[in-house]
Amino acid sequence: MTFENTREFALELDSHDPLAKYQQEFIFPEIKGKKAIYFTGNSLGLQPKRTKEYVDEVMTDWAKLAVEGHFVADKPWWDYHERFANPLSSVVGALPSEVTVMNTLTVNLHLMMVSFYRPTPKKYKIICESKAFPSDQYMLQSQVCFHGYKPEDAIVEIQRREGEHNIRLEDVLAKIDEVGDELALVLLGGVNYYTGQVFDIKTITEAGHKVGAYVGWDLAHAAGNIKLELHDWNVDFAAWCSYKYMNSGPGNVSGCFIHEMHHEDTDLHRFAGWWGHNKERRFMMEPQFDPCKGANGWQISNLPVLSMAPYLASVMMFDEVGMDALIAKRDQITAYLDYVLKEIDLEVSSTFEIITPAENERACQLSVFLHGEGRPLFDYLLEHGIVTDWREPNVIRLAPVPLYTSYLDIYEFGQILKDGINNK
Ligand SMILES: *Cc1c(COP(=O)(O)O)cnc(C)c1O
């Protein structure tokens, strides 16, 4: 499609947008009394209006039923997580038995490491990306030390080539081959949080398996953003937070995937708790742990139902919309943002360098180096109603989240950006 950087063209795109109606489903922050343009759904998604109903339902059940709510609430609390199985498995391309919701993301990655990182002196290395999200780095370092290995020896980082912003697939595959038999685990982010680069999960997973390693994915920036086929790609495990693209609220619960091929593997260690125990016998208070079948067997504690309620509200919305429709809009609106940035670039003295890769390796995020600009531009944008994310030295990350961003938002952002640079 040939785009135009005009208000009329943006409005025209909005009028044909099948997801436009979802903008009404969200609550936008206001800046100086005006609805903000929100580009930071990759950090914290907006609150859907329907979320409050889900939370209120739990509050009301608790008030009316107290302890009985575990079993007789409309959505009983004791197996509340099972309501996620169908809709969430379609978001991540899994079998319903392969997904569960529990804990928070970094905690789940630690728990997955208990099962899938079992180093021996011959096979103890982990491959990850350089400049991975800090929590992942700390998590990996502490796991390696816990097992008595040295991070500088056991953790192998895939580097970017000199002068390049993104990691090349061929370099990932070469590193996997190079570490070979010593490789115990590959753990990467499905979408890099800084650049928005999307990794080829299928190919990398296959390559890891070929050398006998487990392959797990941190899908913090991928869940609800990219097409995932975790089951078909034979991913061993994955975890994601629910508060970025999945709009479940600050710091909220994490989703977790464990491939069916591991469900019956009694050699896998796991840290157990009563909510992972055989559902039918959970309240018999038996001394011997007998795990539930499937990913639910990795549950530990009684469920944080008040946290799960907002995630359930959101997952139901994703189920309603469907990932294919979401991705179709994502591609078009990200392309429009890309186009508008390049048009504005021609009209101002500064240079924008989009460090996110091109179409086939990106999703809903453009990270832009603003050469010749600094923090004052970010402040200007915020004062004028645009919420972006600033990373030192002068990168802004822009996520035109398809569920609640309009094409008009993109056009207006472009105009404000231009004014912010010209009025310096
Ligand atoms: C956001 C994010 C996290 C956050 O982890 P929490 O445990 O939820 O704080 C971890 N890893 C990546 C890659 C992220 O983008």
The ligand as an SDF file (V2000), in Angstrom:
LIG
                    3D

 15 15  0  0  0  0  0  0  0  0999 V2000
    9.8030   -7.1330   31.1600 C   0  0  0  0  0  0  0  0  0  0  0  0
   10.7940   -8.2430   31.1270 C   0  0  0  0  0  0  0  0  0  0  0  0
   11.0670   -8.9860   32.2800 C   0  0  0  0  0  0  0  0  0  0  0  0
   10.4230   -8.6390   33.5910 C   0  0  0  0  0  0  0  0  0  0  0  0
   10.4070   -9.7070   34.4850 O   0  0  0  0  0  0  0  0  0  0  0  0
    9.5350   -9.6520   35.8050 P   0  0  0  0  0  0  0  0  0  0  0  0
    9.9480  -10.8580   36.5300 O   0  0  0  0  0  0  0  0  0  0  0  0
    8.0940   -9.6250   35.3960 O   0  0  0  0  0  0  0  0  0  0  0  0
    9.8880   -8.3890   36.5340 O   0  0  0  0  0  0  0  0  0  0  0  0
   11.9670  -10.0410   32.1650 C   0  0  0  0  0  0  0  0  0  0  0  0
   12.5660  -10.3370   30.9860 N   0  0  0  0  0  0  0  0  0  0  0  0
   12.3240   -9.6200   29.8630 C   0  0  0  0  0  0  0  0  0  0  0  0
   12.9990   -9.9770   28.5820 C   0  0  0  0  0  0  0  0  0  0  0  0
   11.4370   -8.5380   29.9140 C   0  0  0  0  0  0  0  0  0  0  0  0
   11.2290   -7.8240   28.8130 O   0  0  0  0  0  0  0  0  0  0  0  0
  1  2  1  0
  2  3  1  0
  2 14  2  0
  3  4  1  0
  3 10  2  0
  4  5  1  0
  5  6  1  0
  6  7  2  0
  6  8  1  0
  6  9  1  0
 10 11  1  0
 11 12  2  0
 12 13  1  0
 12 14  1  0
 14 15  1  0
M  END
$$$$
